[in-house]
Amino acid sequence: MRIVALVVVAAVIGVVLWFVFHHTKKHPGNGNKGNGKQVVLQLLLLPSGLKAESQTIGQRIYWAGPKNGVRYEFTQEKNGHVFVRYLTGKAKKGVRAANYLIVATYKYPNAYPLLKKLANKNAISGALKGPGGSVIYVRPHDQKSVLMAWPKTNYEVEIYDPLPTQALLTAKSGNVAPVR
């Protein structure tokens, strides 16, 4: 009887330890934006700092242009995805709330034709024509998130705004562009 009890206790401890260590690997505290990807860099930057980071990492960083009264949080994930989040008020770097405009840049070969095909297949109104020859795709089930791509680029851009109408207005504004 004692052996059975010891085996049961050992099994329970093993399951608890597996859960704790598995959970810790996937969710390393501030190194996570809620999507399971590991953050390798997170900084508050001025526009000139965003430009410098773009040069340092050797890829484009898209944003929605400068805005008054915001701080720009730059986040780079291990997989190469980068995010510019427009923090307002007293929000601090790494805050978990989804109350802010975010412009994400994803390396994505052939982004334009693939996004156009996806939009024409899945969107109610199909692909929207955007500024600079871009294509805009409003996700039918999450209109807070709008995807964009431009011809002859290997980047897909996602604009997230807590206000669904604002995400699309930002995409159509002509302000979404690589940091220069």
Secondary structure, DSSP 8 states (H G I E B T S, - for coil): -HHHHHHHHHHHHHHHHHHHHHHHHH--GGG--SSS--EEEEEEE-HHHHHHHHHHHTS--EE----TT-EEEEEEETTS-EEEEEE-TT--TT-----S-EEEEEE-TTHHHHHHHHHHHH-SS--EE-GGG-EEEE-TT-TTEEEEE-TT-SEEEEEE-SSHHHHHHHHHTS--EE--
